[in-house]
Amino acid sequence: MLPHCFSPMPLKIQPAQYLLPAIIFLCLYLGAQLLAQSVNLVQNHDFSGGTDSNGVPVGWRLSMSKATQGGAVVLPDQPQPGRFTLHLFKNSPEGSVNLTQTVRLKPNTEYEYYVRGRRQAAYRWHYFGVRCPDTSISLSGHLPHDDSAVAPLFFRSDTGKTLCYLTLALWGREENKDDTVGEMWIEEVVLREVTTPPARISGLGNYFFPSDELSATLWLQNYSGSAKIILQTANRQFAQLDCQVTPGNNPFILSLREVPAGPAELIVTAGEISLSQPIIIQEGVLP
């Protein structure tokens, strides 16, 4: 006879009793992972956090060159009630107007940096940028003249030097020409961690002349071998570069000669990797 504790009584299993907590735990875990990836590291990123005694958004620092006429103003209820927009402006050809913020990054981590906004300026170097001192990380992007989406900047932080400067800039030139006068309206600034892709194009501008030097960087996670970089417009190829690439950063320069004005596309193929990014070829003063 079996002891009482081993009596063959039927065991009633209720799967839902254990399955439901497991599902809840999994959802919470995945939600936490997604949240961690989507946390915006920019203080006062949407300019709703108030301003200091000088009217500068909290968390940001305004700097202007000597004799420069310009500034920064936070506009309430723009573009709609309950939201805020930063208006950065430069009314004189002299000097520059810069709004900056300092952020500490995690070492050796992938980041995405972009803004939501637009500009009204003739000169293409009115930009948003990221720079990490004492490293090779220095990237800039351009704002559109309308409500088009802004191409983000991607970069991997240094393994040791993690200080980072974010910049919104109306940049002047030594010649003090009128095309450096302008303004931008920014609704949000975003810096966040992202998952490392197998490859990416970084440091590519939005606008180029018909005859110009297009420079950018091809970053690869694992691939090593040959790569082809071409520029085409309306399915016609105008420039090509064949090169050898390795994992990490691969800077390149593509020479453009008499490319017709209008939309164009930079296409990169490396093994099974295929990347593309649109640009604009424009005659005259670049926007």
DRENDRENSE-246489 format. One record per residue (C-alpha): residue in three letters; x, y, z; chain. Coordinates in Angstrom, 3 decimals, m for minus. Each point is the difference from the previous one (the first is absolute). Layout:
N
node residu:ALA; u:X; v:Y; w:Z; chaine:A
...
//
This chain:
287
node residu:MET; u:0.000; v:0.000; w:0.000; chaine:A
node residu:LEU; u:1.253; v:3.461; w:m0.893; chaine:A
node residu:PRO; u:0.451; v:2.553; w:2.725; chaine:A
node residu:HIS; u:m2.798; v:2.510; w:0.245; chaine:A
node residu:CYS; u:2.121; v:2.727; w:m1.502; chaine:A
node residu:PHE; u:0.359; v:m2.116; w:m3.158; chaine:A
node residu:SER; u:m3.650; v:m0.935; w:m0.345; chaine:A
node residu:PRO; u:m0.884; v:m0.047; w:m3.695; chaine:A
node residu:MET; u:m2.466; v:2.887; w:0.062; chaine:A
node residu:PRO; u:m0.606; v:1.707; w:m3.360; chaine:A
node residu:LEU; u:2.005; v:3.246; w:m0.383; chaine:A
node residu:LYS; u:m2.082; v:2.912; w:m1.253; chaine:A
node residu:ILE; u:2.125; v:2.350; w:m2.158; chaine:A
node residu:GLN; u:m1.345; v:3.419; w:m0.894; chaine:A
node residu:PRO; u:2.214; v:1.331; w:m2.829; chaine:A
node residu:ALA; u:m1.566; v:3.462; w:0.030; chaine:A
node residu:GLN; u:1.036; v:0.389; w:3.621; chaine:A
node residu:TYR; u:3.669; v:m0.046; w:m1.081; chaine:A
node residu:LEU; u:m0.252; v:1.192; w:m3.581; chaine:A
node residu:LEU; u:m1.608; v:3.350; w:0.772; chaine:A
node residu:PRO; u:2.740; v:1.185; w:2.407; chaine:A
node residu:ALA; u:2.615; v:m1.110; w:m2.528; chaine:A
node residu:ILE; u:m1.664; v:1.992; w:m2.767; chaine:A
node residu:ILE; u:m0.234; v:3.063; w:2.237; chaine:A
node residu:PHE; u:3.667; v:m0.310; w:0.965; chaine:A
node residu:LEU; u:1.035; v:m0.349; w:m3.647; chaine:A
node residu:CYS; u:m2.031; v:3.046; w:m1.042; chaine:A
node residu:LEU; u:1.456; v:2.087; w:2.811; chaine:A
node residu:TYR; u:3.528; v:m1.116; w:m0.878; chaine:A
node residu:LEU; u:m0.383; v:0.757; w:m3.704; chaine:A
node residu:GLY; u:m1.674; v:3.301; w:0.810; chaine:A
node residu:ALA; u:2.888; v:0.944; w:2.259; chaine:A
node residu:GLN; u:2.479; v:m0.887; w:m2.735; chaine:A
node residu:LEU; u:m1.829; v:2.142; w:m2.568; chaine:A
node residu:LEU; u:m0.299; v:2.833; w:2.475; chaine:A
node residu:ALA; u:3.707; v:m0.156; w:0.730; chaine:A
node residu:GLN; u:0.721; v:0.320; w:m3.704; chaine:A
node residu:SER; u:m2.412; v:2.905; w:m0.477; chaine:A
node residu:VAL; u:0.994; v:2.187; w:2.992; chaine:A
node residu:ASN; u:0.893; v:3.483; w:m1.214; chaine:A
node residu:LEU; u:3.250; v:1.135; w:1.632; chaine:A
node residu:VAL; u:m0.490; v:3.674; w:m0.857; chaine:A
node residu:GLN; u:m0.999; v:2.206; w:2.921; chaine:A
node residu:ASN; u:m2.982; v:2.246; w:m0.790; chaine:A
node residu:HIS; u:m0.180; v:m1.720; w:m3.385; chaine:A
node residu:ASP; u:m3.324; v:1.555; w:m1.004; chaine:A
node residu:PHE; u:0.638; v:3.409; w:1.668; chaine:A
node residu:SER; u:m2.925; v:m0.463; w:2.380; chaine:A
node residu:GLY; u:2.320; v:0.101; w:3.031; chaine:A
node residu:GLY; u:0.134; v:3.778; w:0.291; chaine:A
node residu:THR; u:2.715; v:2.596; w:m0.526; chaine:A
node residu:ASP; u:2.620; v:1.680; w:2.174; chaine:A
node residu:SER; u:0.109; v:3.712; w:0.917; chaine:A
node residu:ASN; u:1.416; v:0.801; w:m3.451; chaine:A
node residu:GLY; u:m2.723; v:m1.845; w:m1.868; chaine:A
node residu:VAL; u:2.282; v:m2.914; w:m0.966; chaine:A
node residu:PRO; u:m1.597; v:m3.471; w:0.228; chaine:A
node residu:VAL; u:0.921; v:m1.809; w:3.218; chaine:A
node residu:GLY; u:2.744; v:m2.556; w:m0.613; chaine:A
node residu:TRP; u:1.365; v:1.877; w:m3.011; chaine:A
node residu:ARG; u:2.727; v:2.640; w:m0.416; chaine:A
node residu:LEU; u:m0.182; v:2.869; w:m2.513; chaine:A
node residu:SER; u:3.195; v:1.437; w:m1.477; chaine:A
node residu:MET; u:0.413; v:2.678; w:m2.661; chaine:A
node residu:SER; u:2.998; v:1.522; w:m1.723; chaine:A
node residu:LYS; u:0.878; v:3.589; w:0.785; chaine:A
node residu:ALA; u:m2.164; v:2.539; w:m1.875; chaine:A
node residu:THR; u:m2.432; v:m2.717; w:m1.093; chaine:A
node residu:GLN; u:m3.662; v:0.981; w:m0.012; chaine:A
node residu:GLY; u:m2.110; v:m2.998; w:0.934; chaine:A
node residu:GLY; u:m1.296; v:m2.152; w:2.809; chaine:A
node residu:ALA; u:m2.342; v:m2.765; w:1.126; chaine:A
node residu:VAL; u:m3.657; v:0.246; w:1.034; chaine:A
node residu:VAL; u:m2.374; v:m2.740; w:1.158; chaine:A
node residu:LEU; u:m3.436; v:0.456; w:m1.584; chaine:A
node residu:PRO; u:m2.939; v:m1.412; w:2.012; chaine:A
node residu:ASP; u:m2.961; v:m1.712; w:m1.656; chaine:A
node residu:GLN; u:1.983; v:m0.655; w:m3.161; chaine:A
node residu:PRO; u:m0.602; v:m1.839; w:m2.286; chaine:A
node residu:GLN; u:m3.194; v:m0.736; w:1.953; chaine:A
node residu:PRO; u:m1.445; v:0.736; w:3.464; chaine:A
node residu:GLY; u:1.938; v:m1.610; w:2.829; chaine:A
node residu:ARG; u:3.228; v:m0.410; w:m1.952; chaine:A
node residu:PHE; u:3.128; v:2.134; w:m0.363; chaine:A
node residu:THR; u:2.370; v:0.952; w:m2.803; chaine:A
node residu:LEU; u:3.508; v:1.418; w:0.224; chaine:A
node residu:HIS; u:0.632; v:2.930; w:m2.336; chaine:A
node residu:LEU; u:3.740; v:0.448; w:m0.653; chaine:A
node residu:PHE; u:0.852; v:3.003; w:m2.162; chaine:A
node residu:LYS; u:2.923; v:1.941; w:m1.474; chaine:A
node residu:ASN; u:m0.727; v:3.447; w:m1.431; chaine:A
node residu:SER; u:3.515; v:1.134; w:m0.949; chaine:A
node residu:PRO; u:2.606; v:m1.408; w:m2.391; chaine:A
node residu:GLU; u:2.652; v:0.086; w:2.725; chaine:A
node residu:GLY; u:0.763; v:m2.906; w:2.273; chaine:A
node residu:SER; u:m2.007; v:m2.996; w:1.173; chaine:A
node residu:VAL; u:m2.851; v:m0.908; w:2.354; chaine:A
node residu:ASN; u:0.309; v:m3.343; w:1.792; chaine:A
node residu:LEU; u:m2.203; v:m1.840; w:2.483; chaine:A
node residu:THR; u:1.840; v:m2.897; w:1.650; chaine:A
node residu:GLN; u:m0.540; v:m2.705; w:2.604; chaine:A
node residu:THR; u:2.474; v:m2.361; w:1.652; chaine:A
node residu:VAL; u:m0.887; v:m3.697; w:0.373; chaine:A
node residu:ARG; u:1.901; v:m2.938; w:1.486; chaine:A
node residu:LEU; u:m0.211; v:m3.139; w:m2.124; chaine:A
node residu:LYS; u:0.506; v:m3.683; w:0.738; chaine:A
node residu:PRO; u:3.305; v:m1.268; w:m1.413; chaine:A
node residu:ASN; u:0.017; v:m1.952; w:m3.267; chaine:A
node residu:THR; u:m3.747; v:0.421; w:m0.524; chaine:A
node residu:GLU; u:m2.044; v:0.708; w:m3.128; chaine:A
node residu:TYR; u:m1.976; v:3.284; w:m0.039; chaine:A
node residu:GLU; u:m2.508; v:1.773; w:m2.219; chaine:A
node residu:TYR; u:m0.186; v:3.814; w:m0.028; chaine:A
node residu:TYR; u:m2.580; v:2.073; w:m1.864; chaine:A
node residu:VAL; u:m2.280; v:3.012; w:0.280; chaine:A
node residu:ARG; u:m3.530; v:0.808; w:m1.092; chaine:A
node residu:GLY; u:m0.096; v:3.439; w:m1.561; chaine:A
node residu:ARG; u:0.675; v:2.163; w:m3.025; chaine:A
node residu:ARG; u:2.048; v:3.016; w:m1.013; chaine:A
node residu:GLN; u:m0.143; v:3.113; w:m2.108; chaine:A
node residu:ALA; u:3.564; v:0.675; w:m0.993; chaine:A
node residu:ALA; u:1.960; v:0.110; w:m3.227; chaine:A
node residu:TYR; u:3.204; v:m1.486; w:1.334; chaine:A
node residu:ARG; u:0.259; v:m3.774; w:0.366; chaine:A
node residu:TRP; u:2.138; v:0.100; w:3.169; chaine:A
node residu:HIS; u:m2.931; v:1.004; w:2.166; chaine:A
node residu:TYR; u:m0.109; v:m3.391; w:1.586; chaine:A
node residu:PHE; u:m0.388; v:m2.323; w:2.964; chaine:A
node residu:GLY; u:3.117; v:m1.856; w:1.058; chaine:A
node residu:VAL; u:1.629; v:m2.345; w:2.495; chaine:A
node residu:ARG; u:3.642; v:0.049; w:1.096; chaine:A
node residu:CYS; u:1.958; v:m2.061; w:2.516; chaine:A
node residu:PRO; u:3.258; v:1.762; w:0.993; chaine:A
node residu:ASP; u:3.290; v:m1.859; w:m0.509; chaine:A
node residu:THR; u:m1.682; v:m2.572; w:m2.256; chaine:A
node residu:SER; u:m0.746; v:m0.281; w:m3.720; chaine:A
node residu:ILE; u:m3.736; v:0.491; w:0.650; chaine:A
node residu:SER; u:m1.130; v:3.255; w:m1.633; chaine:A
node residu:LEU; u:m3.176; v:m0.145; w:m2.109; chaine:A
node residu:SER; u:m2.502; v:2.544; w:m1.258; chaine:A
node residu:GLY; u:m3.386; v:m0.129; w:m1.714; chaine:A
node residu:HIS; u:m2.200; v:2.497; w:m1.780; chaine:A
node residu:LEU; u:m3.551; v:1.148; w:0.558; chaine:A
node residu:PRO; u:m2.486; v:0.234; w:m2.880; chaine:A
node residu:HIS; u:m1.865; v:3.127; w:m1.035; chaine:A
node residu:ASP; u:m3.329; v:m1.730; w:0.534; chaine:A
node residu:ASP; u:m1.445; v:m2.672; w:2.300; chaine:A
node residu:SER; u:1.894; v:m2.869; w:m1.621; chaine:A
node residu:ALA; u:1.564; v:m2.578; w:2.294; chaine:A
node residu:VAL; u:3.581; v:0.695; w:1.057; chaine:A
node residu:ALA; u:2.566; v:m2.715; w:m0.722; chaine:A
node residu:PRO; u:1.443; v:m1.174; w:3.351; chaine:A
node residu:LEU; u:3.678; v:m0.235; w:0.870; chaine:A
node residu:PHE; u:1.322; v:m3.351; w:1.243; chaine:A
node residu:PHE; u:3.237; v:m0.514; w:1.880; chaine:A
node residu:ARG; u:1.725; v:m2.329; w:2.451; chaine:A
node residu:SER; u:1.438; v:1.563; w:3.130; chaine:A
node residu:ASP; u:3.672; v:m0.316; w:0.889; chaine:A
node residu:THR; u:1.147; v:m2.767; w:2.332; chaine:A
node residu:GLY; u:1.372; v:2.499; w:2.528; chaine:A
node residu:LYS; u:m0.796; v:3.635; w:m0.810; chaine:A
node residu:THR; u:m3.765; v:0.361; w:0.461; chaine:A
node residu:LEU; u:m0.505; v:3.783; w:0.177; chaine:A
node residu:CYS; u:m2.342; v:1.161; w:m2.780; chaine:A
node residu:TYR; u:m1.088; v:3.440; w:m1.263; chaine:A
node residu:LEU; u:m3.312; v:0.419; w:m1.816; chaine:A
node residu:THR; u:m0.287; v:3.163; w:m2.098; chaine:A
node residu:LEU; u:m2.676; v:1.981; w:m1.812; chaine:A
node residu:ALA; u:1.897; v:2.555; w:m2.060; chaine:A
node residu:LEU; u:m0.484; v:2.954; w:m2.326; chaine:A
node residu:TRP; u:3.538; v:0.165; w:m1.252; chaine:A
node residu:GLY; u:1.689; v:3.048; w:m1.526; chaine:A
node residu:ARG; u:3.035; v:0.370; w:m2.210; chaine:A
node residu:GLU; u:3.010; v:2.279; w:0.034; chaine:A
node residu:GLU; u:m1.253; v:1.718; w:m3.160; chaine:A
node residu:ASN; u:m3.128; v:1.140; w:1.910; chaine:A
node residu:LYS; u:m2.303; v:m0.555; w:m2.945; chaine:A
node residu:ASP; u:m3.765; v:0.430; w:0.189; chaine:A
node residu:ASP; u:m0.669; v:m3.654; w:m0.798; chaine:A
node residu:THR; u:0.956; v:m0.865; w:3.594; chaine:A
node residu:VAL; u:m3.011; v:1.947; w:1.306; chaine:A
node residu:GLY; u:m2.852; v:m2.310; w:0.938; chaine:A
node residu:GLU; u:m2.047; v:m1.759; w:2.644; chaine:A
node residu:MET; u:m1.205; v:m3.427; w:1.081; chaine:A
node residu:TRP; u:m2.992; v:m1.327; w:1.894; chaine:A
node residu:ILE; u:0.592; v:m3.135; w:2.096; chaine:A
node residu:GLU; u:m2.806; v:m2.039; w:1.611; chaine:A
node residu:GLU; u:2.074; v:m2.812; w:1.471; chaine:A
node residu:VAL; u:3.593; v:m1.218; w:0.323; chaine:A
node residu:VAL; u:0.554; v:m3.751; w:0.417; chaine:A
node residu:LEU; u:3.078; v:m1.978; w:1.067; chaine:A
node residu:ARG; u:m0.586; v:m3.662; w:0.845; chaine:A
node residu:GLU; u:1.626; v:m3.404; w:0.008; chaine:A
node residu:VAL; u:m0.801; v:m2.276; w:m2.925; chaine:A
node residu:THR; u:0.777; v:m3.537; w:m1.044; chaine:A
node residu:THR; u:3.223; v:m0.347; w:m1.976; chaine:A
node residu:PRO; u:m0.745; v:m0.559; w:m3.722; chaine:A
node residu:PRO; u:2.184; v:m2.142; w:m2.280; chaine:A
node residu:ALA; u:0.936; v:3.141; w:m1.981; chaine:A
node residu:ARG; u:m0.799; v:3.685; w:m0.363; chaine:A
node residu:ILE; u:0.980; v:3.166; w:m1.890; chaine:A
node residu:SER; u:0.885; v:2.938; w:2.243; chaine:A
node residu:GLY; u:1.216; v:3.565; w:m0.446; chaine:A
node residu:LEU; u:m1.748; v:0.439; w:m3.364; chaine:A
node residu:GLY; u:m1.358; v:3.479; w:m0.724; chaine:A
node residu:ASN; u:m3.347; v:0.744; w:m1.607; chaine:A
node residu:TYR; u:1.101; v:2.346; w:m2.788; chaine:A
node residu:PHE; u:2.845; v:m0.016; w:m2.537; chaine:A
node residu:PHE; u:1.052; v:1.994; w:m3.075; chaine:A
node residu:PRO; u:m0.102; v:m1.610; w:m3.475; chaine:A
node residu:SER; u:3.816; v:m0.133; w:0.197; chaine:A
node residu:ASP; u:0.989; v:m0.695; w:3.588; chaine:A
node residu:GLU; u:1.789; v:m2.356; w:2.381; chaine:A
node residu:LEU; u:m2.445; v:m2.266; w:1.848; chaine:A
node residu:SER; u:1.533; v:m1.280; w:3.226; chaine:A
node residu:ALA; u:m1.535; v:m2.367; w:2.556; chaine:A
node residu:THR; u:0.834; v:m3.077; w:2.073; chaine:A
node residu:LEU; u:m1.123; v:m3.589; w:m0.494; chaine:A
node residu:TRP; u:m0.160; v:m1.822; w:3.344; chaine:A
node residu:LEU; u:m0.040; v:m3.794; w:m0.032; chaine:A
node residu:GLN; u:m0.562; v:m2.340; w:2.900; chaine:A
node residu:ASN; u:1.610; v:m3.185; w:m1.336; chaine:A
node residu:TYR; u:0.483; v:0.146; w:m3.777; chaine:A
node residu:SER; u:3.448; v:0.111; w:m1.560; chaine:A
node residu:GLY; u:0.558; v:0.005; w:m3.763; chaine:A
node residu:SER; u:m0.873; v:2.017; w:m3.090; chaine:A
node residu:ALA; u:m2.643; v:2.734; w:m0.171; chaine:A
node residu:LYS; u:m1.545; v:2.057; w:m2.775; chaine:A
node residu:ILE; u:m1.207; v:3.565; w:0.579; chaine:A
node residu:ILE; u:m1.953; v:1.745; w:m2.765; chaine:A
node residu:LEU; u:m2.050; v:3.140; w:m0.492; chaine:A
node residu:GLN; u:m2.954; v:m0.175; w:m2.332; chaine:A
node residu:THR; u:m2.831; v:2.254; w:m1.048; chaine:A
node residu:ALA; u:m3.039; v:m1.029; w:m2.036; chaine:A
node residu:ASN; u:1.528; v:m3.505; w:m0.297; chaine:A
node residu:ARG; u:3.137; v:1.401; w:m1.629; chaine:A
node residu:GLN; u:3.346; v:m0.509; w:1.688; chaine:A
node residu:PHE; u:2.289; v:3.050; w:0.284; chaine:A
node residu:ALA; u:2.790; v:m1.083; w:2.358; chaine:A
node residu:GLN; u:1.423; v:m3.248; w:1.316; chaine:A
node residu:LEU; u:2.609; v:m0.990; w:2.566; chaine:A
node residu:ASP; u:1.284; v:m3.574; w:0.442; chaine:A
node residu:CYS; u:1.872; v:m0.560; w:3.237; chaine:A
node residu:GLN; u:1.023; v:m2.493; w:2.678; chaine:A
node residu:VAL; u:m1.693; v:0.344; w:3.393; chaine:A
node residu:THR; u:0.440; v:m1.488; w:3.483; chaine:A
node residu:PRO; u:m2.121; v:m0.113; w:3.178; chaine:A
node residu:GLY; u:m0.303; v:3.432; w:1.604; chaine:A
node residu:ASN; u:0.188; v:3.423; w:m1.643; chaine:A
node residu:ASN; u:0.883; v:0.259; w:m3.701; chaine:A
node residu:PRO; u:0.179; v:3.674; w:m1.117; chaine:A
node residu:PHE; u:m0.416; v:0.602; w:m3.734; chaine:A
node residu:ILE; u:m0.132; v:2.841; w:m2.528; chaine:A
node residu:LEU; u:m2.018; v:m0.175; w:m3.212; chaine:A
node residu:SER; u:0.810; v:2.576; w:m2.675; chaine:A
node residu:LEU; u:m3.066; v:1.504; w:m1.688; chaine:A
node residu:ARG; u:0.357; v:1.517; w:m3.457; chaine:A
node residu:GLU; u:m2.846; v:1.765; w:m1.819; chaine:A
node residu:VAL; u:m2.792; v:m1.886; w:1.723; chaine:A
node residu:PRO; u:m3.363; v:1.522; w:m1.018; chaine:A
node residu:ALA; u:m1.874; v:1.963; w:2.655; chaine:A
node residu:GLY; u:m2.771; v:m1.845; w:1.808; chaine:A
node residu:PRO; u:m0.450; v:m3.021; w:2.260; chaine:A
node residu:ALA; u:2.709; v:m2.647; w:m0.002; chaine:A
node residu:GLU; u:0.811; v:m3.134; w:1.950; chaine:A
node residu:LEU; u:3.204; v:m1.328; w:1.536; chaine:A
node residu:ILE; u:0.054; v:m3.806; w:m0.171; chaine:A
node residu:VAL; u:2.468; v:m2.255; w:1.828; chaine:A
node residu:THR; u:0.350; v:m3.754; w:m0.507; chaine:A
node residu:ALA; u:2.409; v:m2.124; w:2.029; chaine:A
node residu:GLY; u:m0.490; v:m3.751; w:m0.212; chaine:A
node residu:GLU; u:m3.643; v:m0.626; w:0.904; chaine:A
node residu:ILE; u:m0.309; v:3.485; w:1.526; chaine:A
node residu:SER; u:m1.875; v:2.652; w:m1.985; chaine:A
node residu:LEU; u:m0.504; v:3.576; w:1.208; chaine:A
node residu:SER; u:m1.392; v:3.120; w:m1.623; chaine:A
node residu:GLN; u:m0.510; v:3.608; w:1.021; chaine:A
node residu:PRO; u:m1.607; v:2.867; w:m1.942; chaine:A
node residu:ILE; u:1.748; v:3.330; w:m0.607; chaine:A
node residu:ILE; u:m0.728; v:3.159; w:m1.989; chaine:A
node residu:ILE; u:2.199; v:1.372; w:m2.798; chaine:A
node residu:GLN; u:m0.502; v:3.752; w:m0.168; chaine:A
node residu:GLU; u:1.497; v:2.773; w:m2.080; chaine:A
node residu:GLY; u:0.858; v:3.401; w:1.437; chaine:A
node residu:VAL; u:0.030; v:0.660; w:3.736; chaine:A
node residu:LEU; u:m0.661; v:m3.188; w:1.930; chaine:A
node residu:PRO; u:m2.958; v:0.245; w:2.402; chaine:A
//
